[in-house]
Amino acid sequence: MAKQKSKSGIKVRNIKLRNIPVLLLLLMLPACFSTQHQSRKVRQAVRNAEKVEERQKKAYEKARKKEIKRRFNMQAPEVQERMKESRKKAREFNRQNREPFFKRLLKKLKFKRHG
């Protein structure tokens, strides 16, 4: 940056175009550091929200399984047999087309690390 004096005697700096990105990065640094550290209350609130969400998911799954069982028991015995067979075929088909165990495990680990 070159220093120049204006007519009124005040020092004026000419900013070159190549220095603009550097200046922008320097202005953004304090914002980056301030958003990383949250207060204890905020972290605790986030943790509690995650616990509530997990409990809701478990309750939903439990109710869903109960409803599936109830609908299965409503059927006639012949229909129940057909439902069992179709469930068995579907399970076999899905197991054949599944990705290997380690690929699935790595996907989960990547998701947990970034998400």
C-alpha positions in Angstrom: 0.0 0.0 0.0 1.4 3.3 -1.0 1.0 6.4 1.3 0.0 9.7 -0.2 -0.8 13.1 1.3 -4.1 14.7 0.2 -4.4 18.5 -0.3 -5.7 18.9 3.3 -2.5 17.2 4.7 -4.2 13.9 5.8 -2.4 10.7 4.9 -4.3 8.6 2.3 -3.6 5.0 1.4 -4.2 3.6 -2.0 -5.4 0.1 -1.8 -4.3 -2.2 -4.6 -6.7 -4.7 -6.0 -4.5 -7.7 -5.1 -4.7 -6.7 -1.4 -8.5 -6.7 -1.2 -8.9 -10.5 -0.7 -6.3 -10.4 2.0 -8.2 -7.6 3.8 -11.5 -9.4 3.5 -10.0 -12.5 5.0 -8.5 -10.5 7.9 -11.9 -8.9 8.6 -13.6 -12.4 8.6 -11.1 -14.0 11.1 -12.7 -12.6 14.3 -16.1 -13.8 13.2 -14.8 -17.3 12.6 -13.3 -17.6 16.1 -16.3 -16.2 17.9 -18.7 -18.7 16.4 -16.7 -21.8 17.4 -17.0 -21.4 21.2 -20.5 -21.6 22.5 -21.5 -21.0 26.1 -22.2 -23.9 28.4 -25.9 -23.2 28.5 -26.1 -23.3 24.7 -24.3 -26.6 24.5 -26.5 -28.0 27.2 -29.6 -26.9 25.4 -28.4 -28.5 22.2 -27.7 -31.7 24.0 -31.1 -31.7 25.7 -32.8 -31.1 22.3 -30.9 -34.1 20.9 -32.0 -36.3 23.8 -35.6 -35.3 23.3 -35.4 -36.0 19.6 -33.9 -39.4 20.3 -36.7 -40.2 22.7 -39.2 -39.2 20.2 -37.7 -41.4 17.5 -37.7 -44.4 19.9 -41.3 -43.8 20.8 -42.3 -43.5 17.2 -40.5 -46.7 16.3 -42.1 -48.5 19.2 -45.6 -47.3 18.2 -44.9 -48.2 14.5 -43.9 -51.8 15.4 -46.9 -52.1 17.7 -49.2 -50.9 14.9 -47.7 -53.3 12.4 -48.2 -56.2 14.8 -51.8 -55.2 15.4 -52.6 -55.0 11.7 -50.9 -58.4 11.2 -53.0 -60.0 13.9 -56.2 -58.6 12.4 -55.7 -60.7 9.2 -57.0 -64.2 8.6 -54.5 -67.1 9.1 -54.1 -67.6 5.3 -53.3 -64.0 4.8 -50.9 -64.0 7.7 -49.0 -66.9 6.0 -48.8 -64.9 2.7 -47.6 -61.9 4.6 -44.9 -63.9 6.3 -43.7 -65.3 2.9 -43.7 -62.0 1.2 -41.7 -60.4 4.2 -39.2 -63.3 3.9 -38.7 -62.9 0.2 -38.3 -59.1 0.6 -35.7 -59.6 3.3 -33.7 -62.0 1.2 -33.8 -59.7 -1.8 -32.7 -56.7 0.2 -29.9 -58.7 1.8 -28.5 -59.7 -1.6 -28.5 -56.1 -2.9 -27.0 -54.6 0.3 -23.6 -52.9 0.3 -20.8 -54.7 2.2 -20.6 -54.2 5.9 -17.4 -52.1 6.0 -18.7 -49.7 3.3 -21.9 -49.1 5.4 -19.8 -48.7 8.5 -17.5 -46.2 6.9 -20.5 -44.2 5.6 -21.9 -44.0 9.1 -18.6 -42.9 10.5 -18.1 -40.2 7.9 -21.6 -38.9 8.5 -21.1 -38.7 12.2 -17.8 -36.9 11.9 -19.2 -34.3 9.5 -22.9 -34.2 10.4 
